[in-house]
Amino acid sequence: MTPANDNSHSSSESNPVSESFTYWRESDGHFLGYLNAYPAHWTQGDDLEDLKDQLLDLYHEFSKDDLPGIRKVGELVVA
């Protein structure tokens, strides 16, 4: 018997989240970039895929609620 709702997958797997980032290639061939939500925190990679891996690590670190000193961007609705 198959259950109607299979909850074995996490919500991030069924609803992927995207995070925009800015990047560029330096004259030495390395890629530099940052998550647009955290522009003060740059990282680098040997190629674009490596840079994306580094940015993903930053995203996971900065998503922790108990990490002090990380500036975040918010939106304020003004009526």
C-alpha positions as CSV (number, residue, x, y, z in Angstrom):
1,M,0.0,0.0,0.0
2,T,1.4,3.4,-1.0
3,P,0.8,6.4,1.3
4,A,-1.1,9.3,-0.3
5,N,1.5,11.9,1.0
6,D,5.1,10.9,0.9
7,N,6.9,13.2,3.3
8,S,10.3,11.5,2.9
9,H,11.6,14.5,0.9
10,S,12.5,17.8,2.6
11,S,10.6,20.9,1.6
12,S,13.7,22.4,-0.1
13,E,13.8,19.4,-2.5
14,S,10.2,19.9,-3.5
15,N,10.3,23.7,-3.6
16,P,13.8,24.8,-4.6
17,V,14.9,28.3,-3.5
18,S,17.0,30.4,-5.7
19,E,19.4,33.2,-4.6
20,S,20.8,35.7,-7.0
21,F,24.5,36.4,-7.1
22,T,27.0,38.7,-8.9
23,Y,30.2,37.3,-10.3
24,W,33.1,38.1,-12.6
25,R,36.3,36.6,-13.9
26,E,39.6,38.0,-12.9
27,S,42.6,38.3,-15.2
28,D,44.2,35.3,-13.5
29,G,41.2,33.1,-14.5
30,H,39.6,32.9,-11.0
31,F,36.0,33.7,-10.6
32,L,35.0,36.1,-7.8
33,G,31.4,36.7,-6.6
34,Y,29.0,37.4,-3.8
35,L,25.4,36.7,-2.9
36,N,23.4,39.8,-3.7
37,A,21.8,39.7,-0.3
38,Y,25.3,39.8,1.3
39,P,27.4,42.0,-1.0
40,A,30.1,42.6,1.7
41,H,31.1,38.9,1.7
42,W,33.0,37.9,-1.5
43,T,34.3,34.5,-2.3
44,Q,36.2,33.0,-5.2
45,G,36.4,29.8,-7.2
46,D,38.7,28.2,-9.7
47,D,35.8,28.1,-12.2
48,L,32.2,29.1,-12.2
49,E,31.0,25.8,-10.7
50,D,33.5,26.0,-7.9
51,L,32.4,29.6,-7.2
52,K,28.8,28.4,-7.0
53,D,29.8,25.7,-4.5
54,Q,31.5,28.4,-2.4
55,L,28.5,30.7,-2.6
56,L,26.2,27.8,-1.6
57,D,28.4,27.3,1.5
58,L,28.1,31.0,2.3
59,Y,24.3,30.8,1.9
60,H,24.1,28.0,4.3
61,E,26.3,29.7,6.9
62,F,24.5,33.1,6.6
63,S,21.1,31.4,6.9
64,K,21.8,30.4,10.5
65,D,19.8,32.6,12.8
66,D,22.5,32.6,15.5
67,L,25.3,34.0,13.4
68,P,26.2,37.5,14.7
69,G,27.4,40.3,12.6
70,I,25.9,39.3,9.3
71,R,24.0,42.1,7.6
72,K,20.8,41.1,5.9
73,V,18.6,43.0,3.4
74,G,14.9,43.3,4.3
75,E,11.8,44.9,2.8
76,L,9.6,47.3,4.6
77,V,6.0,47.9,3.3
78,V,5.0,51.5,3.7
79,A,1.3,52.3,3.4
